Amino acid sequence: MVKSAPAPIANRDKPSKVEGIKEKSNFLREPVATQILEDTTHFTEEAVQLLKFHGSYQQDNRDNRLKGQEKDYQFMLRTRNPGGFIPPQLYLALDKLSDEHGNHTLRVTTRQGFQLHGILKKNLKAAIATIVKNMGSTLGACGDLNRNVMAPPAPFKNRRDYQYAWEYANNIADLLTPQTGAYYEIWLDGEKIISGEESPEVKAARQRNGTGTIIHNSEEPIYGTHYMPRKFKVSVTVPGDNSVDLYSQDLTLVVMTNERGELSGFNVFAGGGFGRTHNKEETFARIADEICYVDKDDVYDLVKAIVATQRDYGDRTDRRHARLKYLIHEWGVDKFRTQVEDYFGKPLALFQPLPEFKYQDFLGWQEQGDGKLFLGISVDNGRVKDEGSFQLKTALRQVVEQFNLPIRLTPHHNVIFYDIEPENKSAIQEILQRCGIVDDPNTIEPLVRYAMACPALPTCGLAITESERAIPGILARIRTLLDKLSLQNEHFVVRMTGCPNGCARPYMAELAFVGSAPESYQVWLGGSPDQTRLAQPYTEKLHHNDIESFLEPIFVYFKNFRKLEESFGDFCDRLGFDALREFAATYQPQTTAISKSRHRVSIKDEVYLKLKEAANEQNRPMTELVNAALEAYFQNLS
């Protein structure tokens, strides 16, 4: 007997307003289809909610607000690029659109897509049509459905596991793409342009039923009339590679291969997510749990089973409580597995052992395994722009035009050119050098290299305070403080967001600033350098003018009591916040104005050389090593 999916909101009291908007939309058509034809500067609230499914947010540039005048309405467009793949034709089209209809910049997102900012309503249709006609899409880049599927961006042609990750990221994106014809009807006047052939396995899996995952006789067989309760985020990675921040996803698949390197199946994580609201403890950041292992032949059915579980049991009454993480948190992993098994149609296999995950950014020149090269270019906060002698936008355009190179966008909002012929390396380097772009990641300030910030003000409607525009100055101030404290060789993962929704994934950082009030931030500490552990909130509101006085005692405590080669995040997690606060409460700021007596002691030359070598290896002052050794010596005497 074939089972039908239950009505998603039949057993819910007072579904949220957005659920009603979706229900009345005729599968995302109205009122967007009507209002795009109207000569107005903006959409109504109902249309704005549906516009997200089409890949656009209506925004207001707060820098341009004038009292008594209409808001400065603009639109952000976000692209859908599984695994961050950008063909050269699409990149050049986006570059041109940013100048013709946008604010002359592109922004790489932390989900491996591009965002165009500053588009006016009258130009929105032309912009979307241009993207689709140049091998791109914005469908499903926002909204209550599966978002852009992430995958490691490294184009290793001799690593079959990376190739599998790319393949299945693309296939799962296809599987979970909305099937409504609304997108092409509205933006391309009904002309359906397909940029790539869909896998026959994906087509079959989308319709296959028997366990309740499919909604029969629906334009949307997987999503149904109401789509998902909230956004749903998926990544595919390989063992050991945490470039995708796998613990932050609703669903992560980890490629598992046999001894011959052939795909056998996937380990499955579920239940991660970062959106939260200040002062509402029922909302929280959460990392994903280990769920099961699934054979490759069953992976699409398993994905559908997890999606169906969230679709049918996720909270549709309170959008703040609607993500999969809350369902798993309240049910527990065992109950969640049981429901997934019901939709899957058979027992779930046990999760298989995995190596430790490490973060990588894949910057600089590297071999891709087939005789060709790839080049990872750091993009500060993902913003591709020309500004003075810094001509990143020009450089990227010239490289694509001259060498017709494909691009992979990274989850750390950087850019990777690949399939580079070795003989073209010097010519590419000449373009980059002329435009003020560095291709050696070792010359980038490490605090900057590993930092991320969301766009925030002036365009994001949720932003409480600055983020992208503030972080360069804050990182410079942190570096100055570290240098003052003789921690000049230290760096750690810093992330900043203008609100608690966590778009730059701050809750996995070693040090994070989360907007809590104008010019003020909640501070989180204790994430790991590899983004495998959740950070915790240390203070609720820190004004940006007080950052140095706040961080100095914590950095001094770190300097004095860290273990050998211990990272800042690991140190904060190991010592605990009570110890950090106790030290900070009695800390007296260092000053160079007080003259201190110096005691001179002679040591043998060979001892001095060993001391100097040890200090360099440990990145610690020689005086600190001597004091530690003598203290240990006198303790042993007693």
PyMOL commands that set and color helices and strands:
alter all, ss='L'
color gray80, all
select helices_A, chain A and resi 17-23+32-35+45-54+62-64+82-84+88-100+121-133+160-175+182-187+200-207+246-248+296-313+319-321+324-331+333-344+380-382+392-403+422-434+441-443+446-449+471-484+506-508+544-561+568-575+577-586+605-618+622-637
alter helices_A, ss='H'
color red, helices_A
select strands_A, chain A and resi 56-60+73-78+85-86+106-108+114-119+234-237+251-257+263-270+289-295+364-367+373-377+383-384+386-387+390-391+407-409+415-420+452-453+494-497+511-517+520-525+536-543
alter strands_A, ss='S'
color yellow, strands_A
deselect
rebuild
show_as cartoon
